[in-house]
């Protein structure tokens, strides 16, 4: 039966790289956790129903304007809501005719 080769101990540089990778992973998981908690909290409230009522009453007003008005009413001064146009699609290649 073959024996396992001995593993070499990790150097301090290797350990520092592993620690940085673990810190980045932890930060990413915390961000996902907070986003999920926020989503659950919003789902438990009636914010979405209220927003739908506002949309029904103000049909001529764009969603961006409604959201910006809500943010202004809440008192946030440095938040801006903008609408980003959809990126243009790449044109499709012309199809070649099949020859029989």
C-alpha atoms as an extended CHARMM CRD file, in Angstrom:
* protein
*
       100  EXT
         1         1  UNK       CA              0.0000000000        0.0000000000        0.0000000000  PROA      1               0.0000000000
         2         2  UNK       CA              1.3750000000        3.3870000000       -0.9700000000  PROA      2               0.0000000000
         3         3  UNK       CA              1.9340000000        5.9610000000        1.7180000000  PROA      3               0.0000000000
         4         4  UNK       CA              0.8270000000        9.5240000000        1.4620000000  PROA      4               0.0000000000
         5         5  UNK       CA              3.6130000000       11.9940000000        0.7650000000  PROA      5               0.0000000000
         6         6  UNK       CA              4.3190000000       14.4200000000        3.5670000000  PROA      6               0.0000000000
         7         7  UNK       CA              2.7170000000       17.7880000000        3.1580000000  PROA      7               0.0000000000
         8         8  UNK       CA              4.9210000000       20.8140000000        3.4070000000  PROA      8               0.0000000000
         9         9  UNK       CA              3.8880000000       23.3860000000        5.9900000000  PROA      9               0.0000000000
        10        10  UNK       CA              2.3840000000       26.5650000000        4.6180000000  PROA      10              0.0000000000
        11        11  UNK       CA              4.5350000000       29.6670000000        4.6060000000  PROA      11              0.0000000000
        12        12  UNK       CA              3.4380000000       32.9350000000        6.1270000000  PROA      12              0.0000000000
        13        13  UNK       CA              2.7790000000       34.3470000000        2.6400000000  PROA      13              0.0000000000
        14        14  UNK       CA              0.4890000000       31.4030000000        1.8490000000  PROA      14              0.0000000000
        15        15  UNK       CA             -1.3460000000       31.8720000000        5.1330000000  PROA      15              0.0000000000
        16        16  UNK       CA             -1.7690000000       35.6110000000        4.4730000000  PROA      16              0.0000000000
        17        17  UNK       CA             -3.2780000000       34.8680000000        1.0530000000  PROA      17              0.0000000000
        18        18  UNK       CA             -5.6370000000       32.3210000000        2.5810000000  PROA      18              0.0000000000
        19        19  UNK       CA             -6.6440000000       34.7980000000        5.2940000000  PROA      19              0.0000000000
        20        20  UNK       CA             -7.3780000000       37.5450000000        2.7470000000  PROA      20              0.0000000000
        21        21  UNK       CA             -9.4600000000       35.1380000000        0.6750000000  PROA      21              0.0000000000
        22        22  UNK       CA            -11.3930000000       34.1010000000        3.7930000000  PROA      22              0.0000000000
        23        23  UNK       CA            -12.0120000000       37.7600000000        4.7340000000  PROA      23              0.0000000000
        24        24  UNK       CA            -13.3540000000       38.5180000000        1.2430000000  PROA      24              0.0000000000
        25        25  UNK       CA            -15.6000000000       35.4590000000        1.3850000000  PROA      25              0.0000000000
        26        26  UNK       CA            -16.8820000000       36.4690000000        4.8320000000  PROA      26              0.0000000000
        27        27  UNK       CA            -17.6280000000       40.0060000000        3.6270000000  PROA      27              0.0000000000
        28        28  UNK       CA            -19.5210000000       38.6310000000        0.6250000000  PROA      28              0.0000000000
        29        29  UNK       CA            -21.5690000000       36.2830000000        2.8300000000  PROA      29              0.0000000000
        30        30  UNK       CA            -22.4060000000       39.1320000000        5.2380000000  PROA      30              0.0000000000
        31        31  UNK       CA            -23.5760000000       41.2610000000        2.3200000000  PROA      31              0.0000000000
        32        32  UNK       CA            -25.8150000000       38.4280000000        1.0900000000  PROA      32              0.0000000000
        33        33  UNK       CA            -27.1530000000       37.9250000000        4.6070000000  PROA      33              0.0000000000
        34        34  UNK       CA            -28.0840000000       41.5920000000        5.0270000000  PROA      34              0.0000000000
        35        35  UNK       CA            -29.7200000000       41.6730000000        1.5920000000  PROA      35              0.0000000000
        36        36  UNK       CA            -31.7800000000       38.5730000000        2.4040000000  PROA      36              0.0000000000
        37        37  UNK       CA            -32.8260000000       39.9540000000        5.7960000000  PROA      37              0.0000000000
        38        38  UNK       CA            -33.8810000000       43.2030000000        4.1550000000  PROA      38              0.0000000000
        39        39  UNK       CA            -35.8760000000       41.3270000000        1.5280000000  PROA      39              0.0000000000
        40        40  UNK       CA            -37.6700000000       39.3470000000        4.2400000000  PROA      40              0.0000000000
        41        41  UNK       CA            -38.4560000000       42.5110000000        6.2180000000  PROA      41              0.0000000000
        42        42  UNK       CA            -39.8500000000       44.2470000000        3.1380000000  PROA      42              0.0000000000
        43        43  UNK       CA            -41.9450000000       41.1730000000        2.3610000000  PROA      43              0.0000000000
        44        44  UNK       CA            -43.5170000000       41.2840000000        5.8420000000  PROA      44              0.0000000000
        45        45  UNK       CA            -44.5590000000       44.9290000000        5.5180000000  PROA      45              0.0000000000
        46        46  UNK       CA            -47.1420000000       46.5040000000        3.2470000000  PROA      46              0.0000000000
        47        47  UNK       CA            -44.6500000000       48.7090000000        1.3700000000  PROA      47              0.0000000000
        48        48  UNK       CA            -45.2660000000       46.9130000000       -1.9090000000  PROA      48              0.0000000000
        49        49  UNK       CA            -49.0390000000       47.2930000000       -1.6240000000  PROA      49              0.0000000000
        50        50  UNK       CA            -48.6590000000       51.0010000000       -0.8690000000  PROA      50              0.0000000000
        51        51  UNK       CA            -46.3170000000       51.4390000000       -3.8220000000  PROA      51              0.0000000000
        52        52  UNK       CA            -48.8230000000       49.6760000000       -6.0830000000  PROA      52              0.0000000000
        53        53  UNK       CA            -51.5630000000       52.0470000000       -4.8880000000  PROA      53              0.0000000000
        54        54  UNK       CA            -49.3550000000       55.0400000000       -5.7120000000  PROA      54              0.0000000000
        55        55  UNK       CA            -48.6750000000       53.6210000000       -9.1880000000  PROA      55              0.0000000000
        56        56  UNK       CA            -52.4050000000       53.1530000000       -9.7950000000  PROA      56              0.0000000000
        57        57  UNK       CA            -53.2020000000       56.7310000000       -8.7860000000  PROA      57              0.0000000000
        58        58  UNK       CA            -50.3060000000       58.2660000000      -10.7280000000  PROA      58              0.0000000000
        59        59  UNK       CA            -50.3840000000       56.3420000000      -13.9900000000  PROA      59              0.0000000000
        60        60  UNK       CA            -48.7870000000       59.1270000000      -16.0450000000  PROA      60              0.0000000000
        61        61  UNK       CA            -45.7550000000       59.4500000000      -13.7520000000  PROA      61              0.0000000000
        62        62  UNK       CA            -42.6900000000       57.2690000000      -14.2860000000  PROA      62              0.0000000000
        63        63  UNK       CA            -41.5400000000       54.8410000000      -11.5970000000  PROA      63              0.0000000000
        64        64  UNK       CA            -38.2300000000       56.6870000000      -11.2750000000  PROA      64              0.0000000000
        65        65  UNK       CA            -40.0190000000       59.9050000000      -10.3350000000  PROA      65              0.0000000000
        66        66  UNK       CA            -42.1530000000       58.0780000000       -7.7620000000  PROA      66              0.0000000000
        67        67  UNK       CA            -39.1120000000       56.4710000000       -6.1530000000  PROA      67              0.0000000000
        68        68  UNK       CA            -37.2180000000       59.7740000000       -6.1060000000  PROA      68              0.0000000000
        69        69  UNK       CA            -40.1870000000       61.4860000000       -4.4370000000  PROA      69              0.0000000000
        70        70  UNK       CA            -40.3120000000       58.7470000000       -1.7790000000  PROA      70              0.0000000000
        71        71  UNK       CA            -36.5800000000       59.1200000000       -1.1180000000  PROA      71              0.0000000000
        72        72  UNK       CA            -36.9200000000       62.8980000000       -0.8400000000  PROA      72              0.0000000000
        73        73  UNK       CA            -39.8680000000       62.5200000000        1.5530000000  PROA      73              0.0000000000
        74        74  UNK       CA            -37.7930000000       60.1790000000        3.7440000000  PROA      74              0.0000000000
        75        75  UNK       CA            -35.1280000000       62.8750000000        3.9710000000  PROA      75              0.0000000000
        76        76  UNK       CA            -32.2300000000       61.2060000000        2.1700000000  PROA      76              0.0000000000
        77        77  UNK       CA            -30.2600000000       63.9790000000        0.5030000000  PROA      77              0.0000000000
        78        78  UNK       CA            -27.4820000000       62.0680000000       -1.2600000000  PROA      78              0.0000000000
        79        79  UNK       CA            -29.4460000000       59.3030000000       -2.9770000000  PROA      79              0.0000000000
        80        80  UNK       CA            -30.4540000000       59.6800000000       -6.6060000000  PROA      80              0.0000000000
        81        81  UNK       CA            -32.6420000000       57.3260000000       -8.5960000000  PROA      81              0.0000000000
        82        82  UNK       CA            -31.7990000000       57.0370000000      -12.2640000000  PROA      82              0.0000000000
        83        83  UNK       CA            -33.0040000000       54.8620000000      -15.0750000000  PROA      83              0.0000000000
        84        84  UNK       CA            -30.3500000000       53.0780000000      -17.0790000000  PROA      84              0.0000000000
        85        85  UNK       CA            -31.1800000000       52.2260000000      -20.6790000000  PROA      85              0.0000000000
        86        86  UNK       CA            -30.9500000000       48.5810000000      -21.6310000000  PROA      86              0.0000000000
        87        87  UNK       CA            -27.6680000000       47.6890000000      -23.3200000000  PROA      87              0.0000000000
        88        88  UNK       CA            -28.0170000000       47.2730000000      -27.0790000000  PROA      88              0.0000000000
        89        89  UNK       CA            -28.0630000000       43.7270000000      -28.3300000000  PROA      89              0.0000000000
        90        90  UNK       CA            -25.4890000000       42.4520000000      -30.7010000000  PROA      90              0.0000000000
        91        91  UNK       CA            -26.9910000000       42.0690000000      -34.1760000000  PROA      91              0.0000000000
        92        92  UNK       CA            -27.5200000000       38.4750000000      -35.1710000000  PROA      92              0.0000000000
        93        93  UNK       CA            -25.4770000000       36.9930000000      -37.9570000000  PROA      93              0.0000000000
        94        94  UNK       CA            -27.3510000000       36.4060000000      -41.2050000000  PROA      94              0.0000000000
        95        95  UNK       CA            -28.3070000000       32.7920000000      -41.6640000000  PROA      95              0.0000000000
        96        96  UNK       CA            -26.6970000000       30.8940000000      -44.4570000000  PROA      96              0.0000000000
        97        97  UNK       CA            -28.9140000000       29.0290000000      -46.8650000000  PROA      97              0.0000000000
        98        98  UNK       CA            -28.5870000000       25.2960000000      -46.7420000000  PROA      98              0.0000000000
        99        99  UNK       CA            -27.4520000000       23.6690000000      -49.9050000000  PROA      99              0.0000000000
       100       100  UNK       CA            -28.9270000000       20.2820000000      -50.6800000000  PROA      100             0.0000000000
